[in-house]
Amino acid sequence: MIFKFLSYGLIIIPQAAIHFLFIPVLFLMQGYINMTRCQ
């Protein structure tokens, strides 16, 4: 049961980390596109 919980955590934690990293990158890319379009 503990092993099952650990393997479940190993699947969820990286996905959560990817989402938290991906959201700011999306905002930065959108801001960069807007800046280049305005010029």
C-alpha distance matrix in Angstrom:
0.0 3.8 5.4 5.0 6.3 8.7 10.0 10.5 12.4 14.3 15.6 16.6 18.1 20.7 21.7 22.4 24.3 26.3 27.2 28.3 30.4 31.7 33.2 35.6 36.6 37.5 39.7 41.3 42.1 43.6 45.7 46.9 47.9 49.8 51.6 52.7 53.8 55.9 57.8
3.8 0.0 3.8 5.4 5.1 6.2 8.7 9.8 10.5 12.4 14.5 15.4 16.1 18.7 20.3 20.7 22.2 24.5 25.7 26.4 28.3 30.1 31.6 33.7 34.7 36.0 38.0 39.4 40.5 42.1 43.9 45.1 46.4 48.2 49.8 51.0 52.4 54.4 56.1
5.4 3.8 0.0 3.8 5.4 5.1 6.2 8.5 9.8 10.5 12.6 14.4 15.2 17.2 19.0 20.0 21.3 23.2 24.8 25.8 27.4 28.9 30.8 32.9 33.6 34.9 37.2 38.4 39.2 41.0 43.0 43.9 45.1 47.2 48.7 49.7 51.1 53.3 54.9
5.0 5.4 3.8 0.0 3.8 5.5 5.2 6.1 8.6 9.9 10.9 12.5 14.2 16.3 17.3 18.5 20.3 22.0 23.1 24.6 26.4 27.5 29.2 31.7 32.4 33.3 35.7 37.2 37.8 39.4 41.6 42.6 43.6 45.6 47.4 48.3 49.5 51.7 53.5
6.3 5.1 5.4 3.8 0.0 3.8 5.5 5.0 6.2 8.7 10.0 10.6 11.9 14.6 15.7 16.2 18.0 20.2 21.1 22.1 24.2 25.6 27.0 29.3 30.4 31.4 33.4 35.1 36.0 37.4 39.5 40.7 41.8 43.6 45.4 46.5 47.7 49.8 51.6
8.7 6.2 5.1 5.5 3.8 0.0 3.8 5.3 5.0 6.2 8.8 9.9 10.3 12.6 14.5 15.2 16.3 18.5 20.1 20.9 22.5 24.2 26.0 28.0 28.8 30.2 32.3 33.6 34.5 36.3 38.2 39.1 40.5 42.5 44.0 45.0 46.5 48.6 50.2
10.0 8.7 6.2 5.2 5.5 3.8 0.0 3.8 5.4 5.0 6.5 8.9 10.2 11.6 13.1 14.7 16.0 17.4 19.1 20.6 21.9 23.1 25.2 27.5 27.9 29.1 31.6 32.8 33.4 35.2 37.4 38.1 39.2 41.4 43.0 43.8 45.2 47.5 49.1
10.5 9.8 8.5 6.1 5.0 5.3 3.8 0.0 3.8 5.4 5.3 6.4 8.7 10.7 11.3 12.5 14.6 16.1 17.1 18.7 20.5 21.5 23.2 25.7 26.4 27.2 29.6 31.2 31.8 33.3 35.6 36.6 37.5 39.5 41.4 42.3 43.4 45.7 47.5
12.4 10.5 9.8 8.6 6.2 5.0 5.4 3.8 0.0 3.8 5.3 5.1 5.8 8.6 9.9 10.3 11.9 14.1 15.2 16.2 18.1 19.6 21.2 23.4 24.3 25.5 27.6 29.0 30.0 31.6 33.5 34.6 35.9 37.8 39.4 40.5 41.9 43.9 45.6
14.3 12.4 10.5 9.9 8.7 6.2 5.0 5.4 3.8 0.0 3.8 5.8 5.7 6.7 8.9 10.4 11.1 12.8 14.8 16.0 17.1 18.5 20.8 22.8 23.2 24.6 27.0 28.1 28.7 30.7 32.7 33.4 34.7 36.9 38.3 39.2 40.7 42.9 44.4
15.6 14.5 12.6 10.9 10.0 8.8 6.5 5.3 5.3 3.8 0.0 3.8 5.9 6.2 6.8 9.1 10.7 11.4 13.0 15.0 16.2 16.9 19.1 21.6 21.8 22.8 25.4 26.8 27.1 28.8 31.2 32.0 32.8 35.0 36.8 37.5 38.8 41.1 42.8
16.6 15.4 14.4 12.5 10.6 9.9 8.9 6.4 5.1 5.8 3.8 0.0 3.8 5.7 5.3 6.2 8.7 10.0 10.7 12.4 14.3 15.2 16.8 19.4 20.2 20.9 23.2 24.9 25.6 27.0 29.2 30.3 31.3 33.2 35.0 36.1 37.2 39.3 41.2
18.1 16.1 15.2 14.2 11.9 10.3 10.2 8.7 5.8 5.7 5.9 3.8 0.0 3.8 5.4 5.1 6.2 8.6 9.9 10.6 12.3 14.0 15.7 17.7 18.6 20.0 22.0 23.3 24.4 26.1 27.9 29.0 30.4 32.3 33.7 34.9 36.4 38.3 40.0
20.7 18.7 17.2 16.3 14.6 12.6 11.6 10.7 8.6 6.7 6.2 5.7 3.8 0.0 3.8 5.4 5.0 6.1 8.6 9.8 10.4 11.9 14.3 16.2 16.4 18.0 20.4 21.4 22.0 24.1 26.0 26.7 28.0 30.2 31.6 32.5 34.1 36.2 37.7
21.7 20.3 19.0 17.3 15.7 14.5 13.1 11.3 9.9 8.9 6.8 5.3 5.4 3.8 0.0 3.8 5.4 5.1 6.2 8.7 9.9 10.2 12.4 15.0 15.3 16.1 18.6 20.1 20.5 22.1 24.4 25.4 26.3 28.4 30.1 31.0 32.2 34.5 36.2
22.4 20.7 20.0 18.5 16.2 15.2 14.7 12.5 10.3 10.4 9.1 6.2 5.1 5.4 3.8 0.0 3.8 5.4 5.1 6.2 8.6 9.7 10.9 13.3 14.5 15.4 17.3 19.0 20.1 21.4 23.3 24.7 25.9 27.6 29.2 30.6 31.8 33.7 35.6
24.3 22.2 21.3 20.3 18.0 16.3 16.0 14.6 11.9 11.1 10.7 8.7 6.2 5.0 5.4 3.8 0.0 3.8 5.5 5.1 6.2 8.4 10.3 11.7 12.6 14.4 16.3 17.3 18.5 20.4 22.0 23.0 24.6 26.5 27.7 29.0 30.6 32.4 34.0
26.3 24.5 23.2 22.0 20.2 18.5 17.4 16.1 14.1 12.8 11.4 10.0 8.6 6.1 5.1 5.4 3.8 0.0 3.8 5.5 5.1 5.8 8.6 10.6 10.5 11.9 14.5 15.4 16.0 18.0 20.0 20.7 22.0 24.1 25.6 26.5 28.0 30.1 31.7
27.2 25.7 24.8 23.1 21.1 20.1 19.1 17.1 15.2 14.8 13.0 10.7 9.9 8.6 6.2 5.1 5.5 3.8 0.0 3.8 5.4 5.0 6.1 9.1 9.9 10.3 12.5 14.4 15.1 16.4 18.5 19.8 20.8 22.6 24.4 25.7 26.7 28.7 30.7
28.3 26.4 25.8 24.6 22.1 20.9 20.6 18.7 16.2 16.0 15.0 12.4 10.6 9.8 8.7 6.2 5.1 5.5 3.8 0.0 3.8 5.6 5.7 7.3 9.2 10.5 11.7 13.2 14.9 16.3 17.6 19.2 20.8 22.2 23.6 25.3 26.7 28.2 30.1
30.4 28.3 27.4 26.4 24.2 22.5 21.9 20.5 18.1 17.1 16.2 14.3 12.3 10.4 9.9 8.6 6.2 5.1 5.4 3.8 0.0 3.8 5.7 6.1 6.6 9.0 10.6 11.2 12.6 14.7 16.0 16.9 18.7 20.6 21.6 23.0 24.7 26.4 27.9
31.7 30.1 28.9 27.5 25.6 24.2 23.1 21.5 19.6 18.5 16.9 15.2 14.0 11.9 10.2 9.7 8.4 5.8 5.0 5.6 3.8 0.0 3.8 5.7 5.1 6.2 8.8 9.9 10.4 12.2 14.3 15.2 16.3 18.4 19.9 21.0 22.4 24.4 26.1
33.2 31.6 30.8 29.2 27.0 26.0 25.2 23.2 21.2 20.8 19.1 16.8 15.7 14.3 12.4 10.9 10.3 8.6 6.1 5.7 5.7 3.8 0.0 3.9 5.4 5.1 6.5 8.8 10.0 10.7 12.5 14.3 15.5 16.8 18.6 20.2 21.3 22.9 25.0
35.6 33.7 32.9 31.7 29.3 28.0 27.5 25.7 23.4 22.8 21.6 19.4 17.7 16.2 15.0 13.3 11.7 10.6 9.1 7.3 6.1 5.7 3.9 0.0 3.8 5.4 5.1 6.1 8.6 9.8 10.5 12.2 14.2 15.3 16.4 18.4 19.9 21.2 22.9
36.6 34.7 33.6 32.4 30.4 28.8 27.9 26.4 24.3 23.2 21.8 20.2 18.6 16.4 15.3 14.5 12.6 10.5 9.9 9.2 6.6 5.1 5.4 3.8 0.0 3.8 5.5 5.0 6.1 8.5 9.8 10.4 12.2 14.2 15.2 16.4 18.2 20.0 21.4
37.5 36.0 34.9 33.3 31.4 30.2 29.1 27.2 25.5 24.6 22.8 20.9 20.0 18.0 16.1 15.4 14.4 11.9 10.3 10.5 9.0 6.2 5.1 5.4 3.8 0.0 3.8 5.5 5.1 6.1 8.6 9.8 10.5 12.3 14.2 15.4 16.4 18.4 20.4
39.7 38.0 37.2 35.7 33.4 32.3 31.6 29.6 27.6 27.0 25.4 23.2 22.0 20.4 18.6 17.3 16.3 14.5 12.5 11.7 10.6 8.8 6.5 5.1 5.5 3.8 0.0 3.8 5.5 5.1 6.1 8.6 9.9 10.6 12.3 14.3 15.3 16.6 18.8
41.3 39.4 38.4 37.2 35.1 33.6 32.8 31.2 29.0 28.1 26.8 24.9 23.3 21.4 20.1 19.0 17.3 15.4 14.4 13.2 11.2 9.9 8.8 6.1 5.0 5.5 3.8 0.0 3.8 5.5 5.1 6.1 8.6 9.9 10.5 12.3 14.2 15.4 16.9
42.1 40.5 39.2 37.8 36.0 34.5 33.4 31.8 30.0 28.7 27.1 25.6 24.4 22.0 20.5 20.1 18.5 16.0 15.1 14.9 12.6 10.4 10.0 8.6 6.1 5.1 5.5 3.8 0.0 3.8 5.4 5.0 6.1 8.6 9.8 10.6 12.2 14.3 15.7
43.6 42.1 41.0 39.4 37.4 36.3 35.2 33.3 31.6 30.7 28.8 27.0 26.1 24.1 22.1 21.4 20.4 18.0 16.4 16.3 14.7 12.2 10.7 9.8 8.5 6.1 5.1 5.5 3.8 0.0 3.8 5.4 5.1 6.2 8.7 10.0 10.5 12.4 14.7
45.7 43.9 43.0 41.6 39.5 38.2 37.4 35.6 33.5 32.7 31.2 29.2 27.9 26.0 24.4 23.3 22.0 20.0 18.5 17.6 16.0 14.3 12.5 10.5 9.8 8.6 6.1 5.1 5.4 3.8 0.0 3.8 5.5 5.1 6.2 8.7 9.9 10.7 12.7
46.9 45.1 43.9 42.6 40.7 39.1 38.1 36.6 34.6 33.4 32.0 30.3 29.0 26.7 25.4 24.7 23.0 20.7 19.8 19.2 16.9 15.2 14.3 12.2 10.4 9.8 8.6 6.1 5.0 5.4 3.8 0.0 3.8 5.5 5.1 6.2 8.6 10.0 11.1
47.9 46.4 45.1 43.6 41.8 40.5 39.2 37.5 35.9 34.7 32.8 31.3 30.4 28.0 26.3 25.9 24.6 22.0 20.8 20.8 18.7 16.3 15.5 14.2 12.2 10.5 9.9 8.6 6.1 5.1 5.5 3.8 0.0 3.8 5.5 5.2 6.1 8.7 10.3
49.8 48.2 47.2 45.6 43.6 42.5 41.4 39.5 37.8 36.9 35.0 33.2 32.3 30.2 28.4 27.6 26.5 24.1 22.6 22.2 20.6 18.4 16.8 15.3 14.2 12.3 10.6 9.9 8.6 6.2 5.1 5.5 3.8 0.0 3.8 5.6 5.1 6.2 8.9
51.6 49.8 48.7 47.4 45.4 44.0 43.0 41.4 39.4 38.3 36.8 35.0 33.7 31.6 30.1 29.2 27.7 25.6 24.4 23.6 21.6 19.9 18.6 16.4 15.2 14.2 12.3 10.5 9.8 8.7 6.2 5.1 5.5 3.8 0.0 3.8 5.5 5.3 6.6
52.7 51.0 49.7 48.3 46.5 45.0 43.8 42.3 40.5 39.2 37.5 36.1 34.9 32.5 31.0 30.6 29.0 26.5 25.7 25.3 23.0 21.0 20.2 18.4 16.4 15.4 14.3 12.3 10.6 10.0 8.7 6.2 5.2 5.6 3.8 0.0 3.8 5.5 5.5
53.8 52.4 51.1 49.5 47.7 46.5 45.2 43.4 41.9 40.7 38.8 37.2 36.4 34.1 32.2 31.8 30.6 28.0 26.7 26.7 24.7 22.4 21.3 19.9 18.2 16.4 15.3 14.2 12.2 10.5 9.9 8.6 6.1 5.1 5.5 3.8 0.0 3.8 5.6
55.9 54.4 53.3 51.7 49.8 48.6 47.5 45.7 43.9 42.9 41.1 39.3 38.3 36.2 34.5 33.7 32.4 30.1 28.7 28.2 26.4 24.4 22.9 21.2 20.0 18.4 16.6 15.4 14.3 12.4 10.7 10.0 8.7 6.2 5.3 5.5 3.8 0.0 3.8
57.8 56.1 54.9 53.5 51.6 50.2 49.1 47.5 45.6 44.4 42.8 41.2 40.0 37.7 36.2 35.6 34.0 31.7 30.7 30.1 27.9 26.1 25.0 22.9 21.4 20.4 18.8 16.9 15.7 14.7 12.7 11.1 10.3 8.9 6.6 5.5 5.6 3.8 0.0
